[in-house]
Amino acid sequence: MADVDTLNLLSTLTADGASLGDAILIAVRLGDLGQPALADQAYKIWIRFNPEHPQLCVAHFNRAVLQSALGDNTGAAASLEAAIAQNADFLPAYINLGGLQERAGLQEMAIATWEAGANRPGVMSGVSVGYAFTCLKQIARVLGDMHQTARAELALQRAADLDPRQMDVIGQLVANRLAQCKWPALAPNDRVDRKTLLLGVNPLSVAAYSDDPLLQLGAANAFIEREAKVTPDQVRQDRRDAPIDLTGRRPRIGYISSDLRDHAVGYLMAELFEVHDREKIEVFAYYCGPESSDGLNTRIRAAVEHFIDIRPMSDDEAVQRIVDDGIDILVDVNGHTRDARTAVFARRPAPILVNWLGYPGTMGSDYHHYIIADPWIIPPEMELYYSEAVRRIPCYQPNDRRRKVDETVPTRAEAGLPEDGFVFCCFNGTQKITPHVFDRWMEILKRTPGSVLWLLDSNPETNARLRDAAEARGVDRTRLVFAQKLQNAYHLARYALADLFLDTTPYGAHTTASDALWMAVPVLTWSGRCFASRVCGSLVRSAGLPELVVDSARAYVEKAVEIGADRQRAKALRATLQANRDSCVLFDMDLLADKLEDLYGEMIAEHQAGARPRPNLANLATYLDIGVSLDRDDRESQAEPDLHGLYRRELELRQRIKAMPADGRLWEGGDR
């Protein structure tokens, strides 16, 4: 468009009667012509000549969008403030203004802006409810990132009250309560019943909540159906069924993860990338996490042959990059965790899709072909709980033998621990502490005079809640000691002060267990039925202490009390770990890499032979419905001796109900 034409077009906005629609059409036209600055001018001119227009707020809002795109965030914020000043019930302006404030590092200001929007009197009418809901979700997200869980819970509860059908909010609400050790974690009210709460729980939180593998399988499948649906035309049929031609090249293995950084998964995988055999496989890492240049991220970038940042890519763009790279096996190292790109896997960008390491459980999808475990985590009789075909390596979890440990070990006094008392510890996240686990811990403390329980610091409210719970169970609150969070090298060094690590269940220690075992702290665990409850048992056994993997709650308590009363026994266990560290399976990364590479070869051979596994998703909705109906706060599913029997009885009952006559009688011939 010539400059004179542009000026003529803009001049029409100064005339009497120029409508907002005219301004929008002109701005859109200029934007399409690649002139966003002139599009901004179109709104500026119209606003100047229409200061009393009842829809002035819309013009300010649209102008703010253009200003933000042009990098003028200050101007965009001013336009949004003007929109709110002109119409205080125009909620989209609150949402965008809060976003600008958050990006500027003004989190509390952003929260206040969203609060103002959510609290407008007009919220209870029409479309405004949706905008208020968005404001509350933004508040909860930012407060969660700020680790202010109590405030986040209030925002989530308000959002759930507005729209109890939004499963992502329900899931966040329950996860928030788990992290705060607010028991029971499922807290129904007039708007949200218990079933809705449990159906909304993210699969990762289900793993922390219940050791019911059929419930977990059903929940994972329901989550996939909600969050990672794709249309048939989005599926890359050309890659899904493509033969793998390895003529003149190595198999191409792609790992997708948001955690290749200063994160538990990053710590586990760093050395694996360094010891992968480049003569056997070609390694690609696809990173989808927060922007990072920390030491682990830098180390992993240097270790892999190809490091591709897919954060800015859409799912379709990421899929095309993976297709262009010719990946043969794509490994999902996120699963059902934060920042996962499950929708990329749903598009089938590689012939073979694998679930490993990032998520401790089944994906419940019809496109993940394999799950990698080991003989303890998934024995043959438990394969029915997984939608994927199970493949095993000697020990499922990699480790980093190069992890840094500070040379200075604090004294017990410096850590707030008794000089002579037995120190039980658990550095798992608070979301893994269930009331059943806590009851066992308190019994152990009562029966081990002078002992303390050393936990990882959470926040003042949660720490106080746990101390109150101890007191309510007859244990002096001071016997719970909280370790402040430290950089990992210092955290590892202080493990020397602990005598025995007490694992949680149903979601046990993973990276924290291997840290403890690396530092020669024995770990006591009770393995259940589910993946998350069996990982720690695998690690302890692989470190050479199978006697510390027990099979009941009672055995867990008795073993802890037995060791707590015998310091020499604890020292002998520590000595065994020290002696085994350089030779045990747990820390043999060369063995793990070799076996993993062999597995990849076997998967390719199965694909070439037309024997690639097909996930079986039959009856998963039924399992989920039964699991939800069986759930009770007073029943620890891991302690249920015949879980299958419970499901069979429910299935039989449902069959009888299906066969019930129209008059509602269960039997012919009347009551009996």
Secondary structure as the mmCIF struct_conf table of DSSP 4:
data_model
#
loop_
_struct_conf.conf_type_id
_struct_conf.id
_struct_conf.beg_label_comp_id
_struct_conf.beg_label_asym_id
_struct_conf.beg_label_seq_id
_struct_conf.end_label_comp_id
_struct_conf.end_label_asym_id
_struct_conf.end_label_seq_id
HELX_RH_AL_P HELX_RH_AL_P1 ASP A 3 SER A 11
HELX_RH_3T_P HELX_RH_3T_P1 THR A 12 THR A 14
BEND BEND1 ALA A 15 ALA A 15
TURN_TY1_P TURN_TY1_P1 ASP A 16 GLY A 17
HELX_RH_AL_P HELX_RH_AL_P2 LEU A 20 ASP A 32
TURN_TY1_P TURN_TY1_P2 LEU A 33 GLY A 34
HELX_RH_AL_P HELX_RH_AL_P3 PRO A 36 PHE A 49
TURN_TY1_P TURN_TY1_P3 PRO A 51 GLU A 52
TURN_TY1_P TURN_TY1_P4 PRO A 54 GLN A 55
HELX_RH_AL_P HELX_RH_AL_P4 LEU A 56 ALA A 69
TURN_TY1_P TURN_TY1_P5 LEU A 70 GLY A 71
HELX_RH_AL_P HELX_RH_AL_P5 ASN A 73 GLN A 86
TURN_TY1_P TURN_TY1_P6 ALA A 88 ASP A 89
HELX_RH_AL_P HELX_RH_AL_P6 LEU A 91 ARG A 103
TURN_TY1_P TURN_TY1_P7 ALA A 104 GLY A 105
HELX_RH_AL_P HELX_RH_AL_P7 GLN A 107 ALA A 118
TURN_TY1_P TURN_TY1_P8 ASN A 119 ASN A 119
HELX_RH_3T_P HELX_RH_3T_P2 PRO A 121 MET A 124
BEND BEND2 SER A 125 SER A 125
TURN_TY1_P TURN_TY1_P9 GLY A 126 VAL A 127
HELX_RH_AL_P HELX_RH_AL_P8 SER A 128 ASP A 145
TURN_TY1_P TURN_TY1_P10 MET A 146 HIS A 147
HELX_RH_AL_P HELX_RH_AL_P9 THR A 149 LEU A 162
TURN_TY1_P TURN_TY1_P11 PRO A 164 ARG A 165
HELX_RH_AL_P HELX_RH_AL_P10 MET A 167 ALA A 179
TURN_TY1_P TURN_TY1_P12 GLN A 180 CYS A 181
BEND BEND3 TRP A 183 ALA A 185
BEND BEND4 ASP A 190 VAL A 192
HELX_RH_AL_P HELX_RH_AL_P11 ARG A 194 GLY A 200
BEND BEND5 VAL A 201 VAL A 201
HELX_RH_AL_P HELX_RH_AL_P12 PRO A 203 TYR A 209
HELX_RH_AL_P HELX_RH_AL_P13 PRO A 213 GLU A 227
HELX_RH_3T_P HELX_RH_3T_P3 PRO A 232 GLN A 234
BEND BEND6 VAL A 235 VAL A 235
HELX_RH_AL_P HELX_RH_AL_P14 GLN A 237 ARG A 240
TURN_TY1_P TURN_TY1_P13 ASP A 241 ASP A 241
TURN_TY1_P TURN_TY1_P14 THR A 247 GLY A 248
BEND BEND7 ARG A 249 ARG A 249
HELX_LH_PP_P HELX_LH_PP_P1 ARG A 250 PRO A 251
STRN STRN1 ARG A 252 SER A 257
BEND BEND8 SER A 258 SER A 258
BEND BEND9 LEU A 260 HIS A 263
HELX_RH_AL_P HELX_RH_AL_P15 ALA A 264 VAL A 275
BEND BEND10 HIS A 276 HIS A 276
TURN_TY1_P TURN_TY1_P15 ARG A 278 LYS A 280
STRN STRN2 GLU A 282 TYR A 287
BEND BEND11 GLY A 289 PRO A 290
BEND BEND12 ASP A 294 ASP A 294
HELX_RH_AL_P HELX_RH_AL_P16 GLY A 295 ALA A 303
BEND BEND13 VAL A 304 GLU A 305
STRN STRN3 HIS A 306 ASP A 309
TURN_TY1_P TURN_TY1_P16 ARG A 311 PRO A 312
BEND BEND14 MET A 313 MET A 313
HELX_RH_AL_P HELX_RH_AL_P17 ASP A 315 ASP A 325
TURN_TY1_P TURN_TY1_P17 GLY A 326 GLY A 326
BEND BEND15 ASP A 328 ASP A 328
STRN STRN4 ILE A 329 ASP A 332
BEND BEND16 VAL A 333 VAL A 333
BEND BEND17 GLY A 335 THR A 337
TURN_TY1_P TURN_TY1_P18 ARG A 338 ASP A 339
HELX_RH_AL_P HELX_RH_AL_P18 THR A 342 ALA A 346
TURN_TY1_P TURN_TY1_P19 ARG A 347 ARG A 347
BEND BEND18 ALA A 350 PRO A 351
STRN STRN5 ILE A 352 ASN A 355
BEND BEND19 LEU A 357 GLY A 361
BEND BEND20 ASP A 366 TYR A 367
STRN STRN6 TYR A 370 ALA A 373
TURN_TY1_P TURN_TY1_P20 PRO A 375 ILE A 377
BEND BEND21 ILE A 378 ILE A 378
HELX_RH_3T_P HELX_RH_3T_P4 PRO A 380 TYR A 385
BEND BEND22 SER A 387 GLU A 388
STRN STRN7 ALA A 389 ARG A 392
BEND BEND23 PRO A 394 TYR A 396
TURN_TY1_P TURN_TY1_P21 ARG A 401 ARG A 402
BEND BEND24 GLU A 407 GLU A 407
HELX_LH_PP_P HELX_LH_PP_P2 THR A 408 THR A 411
TURN_TY1_P TURN_TY1_P22 ARG A 412 GLY A 416
BEND BEND25 GLU A 419 GLY A 421
STRN STRN8 VAL A 423 CYS A 426
BEND BEND26 ASN A 428 ASN A 428
HELX_RH_3T_P HELX_RH_3T_P5 THR A 430 LYS A 432
HELX_RH_AL_P HELX_RH_AL_P19 PRO A 435 LYS A 446
TURN_TY1_P TURN_TY1_P23 ARG A 447 ARG A 447
BEND BEND27 THR A 448 THR A 448
TURN_TY1_P TURN_TY1_P24 PRO A 449 GLY A 450
STRN STRN9 VAL A 452 LEU A 456
HELX_RH_AL_P HELX_RH_AL_P20 PRO A 460 ALA A 472
TURN_TY1_P TURN_TY1_P25 ARG A 473 GLY A 474
HELX_RH_3T_P HELX_RH_3T_P6 ARG A 477 ARG A 479
STRN STRN10 LEU A 480 ALA A 483
HELX_LH_PP_P HELX_LH_PP_P3 GLN A 484 LYS A 485
HELX_RH_AL_P HELX_RH_AL_P21 ASN A 488 ARG A 494
HELX_RH_3T_P HELX_RH_3T_P7 TYR A 495 LEU A 497
BEND BEND28 ASP A 499 ASP A 499
STRN STRN11 LEU A 500 LEU A 502
BEND BEND29 THR A 505 TYR A 507
BEND BEND30 HIS A 510 HIS A 510
HELX_RH_AL_P HELX_RH_AL_P22 THR A 511 TRP A 518
TURN_TY1_P TURN_TY1_P26 MET A 519 ALA A 520
STRN STRN12 VAL A 523 TRP A 526
BEND BEND31 ARG A 529 CYS A 530
HELX_RH_AL_P HELX_RH_AL_P23 PHE A 531 SER A 542
TURN_TY1_P TURN_TY1_P27 ALA A 543 GLY A 544
HELX_RH_3T_P HELX_RH_3T_P8 PRO A 546 LEU A 548
STRN STRN13 VAL A 549 VAL A 550
BEND BEND32 ASP A 551 SER A 552
HELX_RH_AL_P HELX_RH_AL_P24 ALA A 553 GLY A 564
TURN_TY1_P TURN_TY1_P28 ALA A 565 ALA A 565
HELX_RH_AL_P HELX_RH_AL_P25 ARG A 567 ASN A 580
TURN_TY1_P TURN_TY1_P29 ARG A 581 SER A 583
BEND BEND33 CYS A 584 CYS A 584
HELX_RH_3T_P HELX_RH_3T_P9 VAL A 585 PHE A 587
HELX_RH_AL_P HELX_RH_AL_P26 MET A 589 GLN A 608
TURN_TY1_P TURN_TY1_P30 ALA A 609 GLY A 610
TURN_TY1_P TURN_TY1_P31 ALA A 618 ASN A 619
HELX_RH_AL_P HELX_RH_AL_P27 LEU A 620 LEU A 630
TURN_TY1_P TURN_TY1_P32 ASP A 633 ASP A 634
HELX_RH_3T_P HELX_RH_3T_P10 SER A 637 ALA A 639
TURN_TY1_P TURN_TY1_P33 PRO A 641 ASP A 642
HELX_RH_AL_P HELX_RH_AL_P28 LEU A 643 LYS A 658
TURN_TY1_P TURN_TY1_P34 ALA A 659 ALA A 659
TURN_TY1_P TURN_TY1_P35 ALA A 662 ASP A 663
BEND BEND34 GLY A 664 GLY A 664
BEND BEND35 LEU A 666 TRP A 667
TURN_TY1_P TURN_TY1_P36 GLU A 668 GLY A 669
BEND BEND36 GLY A 670 GLY A 670
#
